[in-house]
Amino acid sequence: MGHSDRVPSADELERMKALVGEAMATGAFGLGTALIYPPGSFAGTDELLEMARVVGAAGGVYATHLRSEGDRLL
């Protein structure tokens, strides 16, 4: 999707899930995101949940750099 600030199409989402699944199958420990930086900042909650489900099903972890970790974290 590059730097497009939009919701992925169904085909794009399935491709992303397949790529995450392939990475997990070939030795990745999980998925990390940097949601404060583009293009990660464009990812929506639903999209992130779908990726995390793939990672979780493979026993992996999801780690993130939060969008706002300043005064509003606690």
C-alpha positions in Angstrom: 0.0 0.0 0.0 3.0 2.3 0.2 2.2 5.6 1.8 -1.5 5.5 1.1 -3.6 6.6 4.0 -6.6 4.3 3.4 -8.2 1.1 4.5 -6.7 -1.9 2.6 -9.0 -3.7 0.2 -10.0 -7.3 1.0 -7.3 -8.6 -1.4 -4.6 -6.4 0.1 -5.5 -7.5 3.6 -5.4 -11.2 2.6 -2.0 -10.6 1.0 -0.7 -8.9 4.2 -2.0 -11.8 6.3 -0.3 -14.3 3.9 3.0 -12.4 4.1 2.9 -12.4 7.9 2.0 -16.1 7.9 4.9 -16.8 5.6 7.3 -14.9 7.8 6.1 -16.7 10.9 6.4 -20.1 9.1 10.0 -19.3 8.2 11.2 -18.3 11.6 9.9 -14.9 12.6 9.2 -14.4 16.3 6.3 -12.0 15.7 5.4 -8.7 14.3 6.5 -5.2 15.3 4.9 -2.0 14.3 5.9 1.7 14.6 2.5 3.3 14.7 3.8 6.8 15.3 5.6 6.8 11.9 4.2 6.7 8.4 3.1 4.4 6.8 2.5 2.5 10.1 0.5 5.5 11.4 -2.1 4.8 8.6 -2.9 1.3 10.0 -6.3 0.9 11.5 -7.2 -1.2 14.5 -9.0 -3.8 12.4 -6.0 -4.2 10.2 -3.7 -4.6 13.1 -6.0 -7.1 14.8 -6.0 -9.3 11.6 -2.2 -9.3 11.5 -2.0 -10.0 15.3 -4.3 -13.0 14.9 -2.0 -14.5 12.3 1.0 -14.0 14.6 -0.9 -15.3 17.6 -2.0 -18.4 15.8 1.7 -19.2 15.1 2.6 -18.6 18.8 4.3 -15.3 18.1 4.3 -11.9 19.8 3.1 -8.5 18.7 5.1 -5.4 19.8 4.5 -1.8 19.0 5.8 1.7 19.2 2.6 3.4 20.4 1.0 6.3 18.5 0.9 8.5 21.6 2.9 7.5 24.7 3.2 10.9 26.2 0.9 12.3 29.0 -2.0 10.1 27.9 -0.3 6.7 28.4 -1.2 6.2 32.1 
